[in-house]
Amino acid sequence: MAAASTSQASFFKDLAESVQKIAQDSAKEMVVETTSQLVRDMIIGYTTVQVKSDTEVLDDFAQENEDLPVNPRVTSYRSEILPGSSVRPGTRVRIKSHMEVVPGSSGTSADIQERLTIWDNDDNSVALNSMTKKPGDNAGKGGAFTTEFSFALPEGLPQGVYPVSTDLMLNGDRVGDQRHGLQLVLQVGSDGNGQLVALARR
């Protein structure tokens, strides 16, 4: 009788643990899906300004190099995340980039594209949202460009680090990339109320 009671107690314990695990897994899946949907629905803006012509970039390159490249070449690509300090959900985050592309002597067109990707905070291999844009109508000839992706972190995102990457493609090949991170943390104010704050990290 005692053995049966022990066996029955063990059965119910295992059953309770299984139910709890299923509930935890289901809750986690709901959080992941909610996060994905929030970021997917987020509107991403893009602006671009050409700051140097292809001729000006070519002249700068010729001053420091004896031979000109045969094919178009990216000589500079960098990006930064702004404002760079803490931002609250609803405040616009800006990813500002600068790139320089030297035209090639062969006359080959320079097809330049820049891609922004926001990654999942738990599984950094899962892309939540992505946008690819050309820096300008005259990019086929090269030049220097300043570009800016912008978006507002939506309310309701769970805490965690959201990797943000930018990639520069030239004629189909990735020739530059930059990695950043937005960390959402819970900040408790003097009134005791919690508040989500996003901190930019490199």
C-alpha positions as CSV (number, residue, x, y, z in Angstrom):
1,M,0.0,0.0,0.0
2,A,2.9,2.4,1.0
3,A,4.7,1.5,-2.3
4,A,1.6,2.3,-4.3
5,S,1.2,5.6,-2.6
6,T,4.8,6.5,-3.2
7,S,4.5,5.5,-6.9
8,Q,1.3,7.5,-7.2
9,A,2.9,10.6,-5.6
10,S,5.9,10.2,-8.0
11,F,3.5,10.0,-11.0
12,F,1.6,13.2,-10.0
13,K,5.0,15.0,-9.3
14,D,6.2,14.1,-12.8
15,L,2.9,15.1,-14.3
16,A,3.0,18.5,-12.5
17,E,6.6,19.1,-13.7
18,S,5.6,18.2,-17.3
19,V,2.6,20.6,-17.2
20,Q,4.8,23.3,-15.8
21,K,7.5,22.8,-18.5
22,I,4.8,22.9,-21.2
23,A,3.4,26.1,-19.8
24,Q,6.9,27.7,-19.6
25,D,7.7,26.7,-23.2
26,S,4.3,28.0,-24.4
27,A,4.9,31.3,-22.6
28,K,8.4,31.6,-24.1
29,E,7.0,30.9,-27.6
30,M,4.3,33.6,-27.1
31,V,7.0,36.1,-26.1
32,V,9.2,35.3,-29.1
33,E,6.3,35.6,-31.5
34,T,5.1,38.9,-29.9
35,T,8.7,40.3,-30.1
36,S,9.0,39.2,-33.7
37,Q,5.7,40.8,-34.7
38,L,6.4,44.0,-32.9
39,V,9.8,44.4,-34.7
40,R,8.4,43.2,-38.0
41,D,5.6,45.9,-37.9
42,M,8.1,48.6,-37.0
43,I,8.6,51.2,-39.7
44,I,12.1,51.8,-40.9
45,G,13.1,55.1,-42.5
46,Y,16.1,55.8,-44.8
47,T,17.7,59.0,-46.0
48,T,20.9,59.5,-48.1
49,V,23.0,62.5,-49.1
50,Q,25.9,62.5,-51.6
51,V,28.7,64.4,-50.0
52,K,31.4,63.9,-52.7
53,S,31.1,63.3,-56.4
54,D,32.8,60.3,-58.1
55,T,35.4,62.7,-59.5
56,E,36.3,64.1,-56.0
57,V,36.6,60.6,-54.5
58,L,38.8,59.6,-57.5
59,D,41.1,62.7,-57.0
60,D,41.5,61.9,-53.3
61,F,42.4,58.3,-54.1
62,A,44.9,59.4,-56.8
63,Q,46.7,61.6,-54.3
64,E,47.6,58.7,-52.1
65,N,47.9,55.9,-54.7
66,E,49.9,55.6,-57.9
67,D,47.5,53.2,-59.6
68,L,43.8,53.5,-59.9
69,P,41.7,50.4,-59.2
70,V,40.5,48.5,-62.3
71,N,37.0,47.9,-60.8
72,P,35.0,50.0,-58.3
73,R,36.4,49.8,-54.8
74,V,35.0,50.7,-51.4
75,T,37.7,52.6,-49.6
76,S,35.7,53.5,-46.4
77,Y,32.7,52.3,-44.6
78,R,31.7,53.0,-41.0
79,S,28.5,53.4,-39.1
80,E,27.4,54.6,-35.7
81,I,24.3,54.2,-33.6
82,L,22.7,57.4,-32.4
83,P,21.9,59.0,-30.0
84,G,24.4,56.6,-28.4
85,S,23.0,57.1,-24.9
86,S,19.9,55.7,-23.4
87,V,16.7,56.0,-25.3
88,R,13.2,55.1,-24.3
89,P,10.8,53.0,-26.4
90,G,9.1,55.4,-28.9
91,T,12.2,57.5,-29.3
92,R,13.8,57.3,-32.8
93,V,17.1,55.3,-33.1
94,R,19.4,56.4,-36.0
95,I,22.0,54.2,-37.7
96,K,24.2,56.7,-39.5
97,S,26.8,55.5,-42.1
98,H,29.5,57.0,-44.3
99,M,30.8,55.3,-47.3
100,E,33.3,56.1,-50.1
101,V,33.4,54.2,-53.4
102,V,36.2,54.9,-56.0
103,P,35.2,54.3,-59.6
104,G,37.2,51.8,-61.5
105,S,39.3,52.5,-64.6
106,S,37.4,49.8,-66.5
107,G,34.2,51.9,-66.4
108,T,32.3,49.1,-64.6
109,S,29.2,50.4,-62.9
110,A,29.1,50.4,-59.1
111,D,25.9,48.8,-57.8
112,I,26.0,49.9,-54.2
113,Q,23.4,48.7,-51.6
114,E,23.3,49.0,-47.9
115,R,21.3,46.6,-45.7
116,L,20.1,47.1,-42.1
117,T,19.1,44.0,-40.1
118,I,17.7,43.8,-36.6
119,W,18.2,40.4,-34.9
120,D,16.4,38.5,-32.2
121,N,17.5,39.1,-28.6
122,D,17.5,35.4,-27.7
123,D,18.5,33.8,-31.0
124,N,20.9,36.1,-32.7
125,S,20.7,34.1,-35.9
126,V,17.0,35.1,-36.4
127,A,16.4,38.3,-38.3
128,L,13.4,40.2,-37.0
129,N,13.4,42.9,-39.6
130,S,15.6,44.0,-42.6
131,M,15.8,46.7,-45.2
132,T,18.1,47.1,-48.2
133,K,18.5,50.5,-49.9
134,K,20.7,52.1,-52.5
135,P,22.6,55.2,-51.2
136,G,21.7,57.4,-54.2
137,D,20.7,57.6,-57.9
138,N,24.2,58.5,-58.9
139,A,25.8,55.6,-56.9
140,G,26.6,53.8,-60.2
141,K,29.5,56.1,-60.7
142,G,30.8,56.0,-57.2
143,G,31.3,58.8,-54.8
144,A,30.9,59.5,-51.0
145,F,27.6,59.1,-49.3
146,T,26.1,59.7,-45.8
147,T,23.1,57.5,-45.1
148,E,20.8,57.0,-42.2
149,F,18.4,54.3,-41.2
150,S,15.9,55.3,-38.5
151,F,13.3,53.5,-36.4
152,A,11.5,53.7,-33.1
153,L,11.7,50.8,-30.7
154,P,8.1,49.8,-30.0
155,E,6.5,49.5,-26.6
156,G,6.2,46.0,-25.2
157,L,9.6,44.6,-26.2
158,P,11.1,42.3,-23.6
159,Q,14.5,43.1,-22.0
160,G,17.6,41.9,-23.8
161,V,20.3,42.8,-26.3
162,Y,19.0,43.3,-29.8
163,P,21.9,43.1,-32.3
164,V,21.7,45.6,-35.1
165,S,23.9,45.2,-38.2
166,T,24.6,47.1,-41.4
167,D,26.1,45.5,-44.5
168,L,27.5,47.2,-47.6
169,M,27.3,45.4,-50.9
170,L,29.1,46.3,-54.1
171,N,28.0,44.6,-57.3
172,G,26.5,41.7,-55.2
173,D,29.5,41.1,-52.9
174,R,29.5,42.1,-49.3
175,V,32.4,44.5,-48.9
176,G,31.8,46.0,-45.4
177,D,29.8,45.4,-42.3
178,Q,29.2,47.0,-38.9
179,R,27.8,45.5,-35.7
180,H,26.0,47.3,-32.9
181,G,23.6,46.3,-30.1
182,L,20.6,47.8,-28.4
183,Q,20.2,46.7,-24.9
184,L,16.8,47.0,-23.2
185,V,17.0,47.2,-19.4
186,L,14.5,47.8,-16.7
187,Q,15.2,51.1,-14.9
188,V,13.4,51.7,-11.7
189,G,12.7,55.4,-11.0
190,S,12.5,57.2,-7.7
191,D,8.8,56.5,-7.6
192,G,9.4,52.8,-7.7
193,N,7.9,52.4,-11.2
194,G,9.8,50.3,-13.7
195,Q,10.7,51.7,-17.1
196,L,12.3,50.1,-20.1
197,V,15.4,51.9,-21.4
198,A,17.4,51.1,-24.5
199,L,21.2,51.5,-24.2
200,A,23.3,51.5,-27.4
201,R,26.3,49.1,-27.3
202,R,29.1,48.4,-29.8
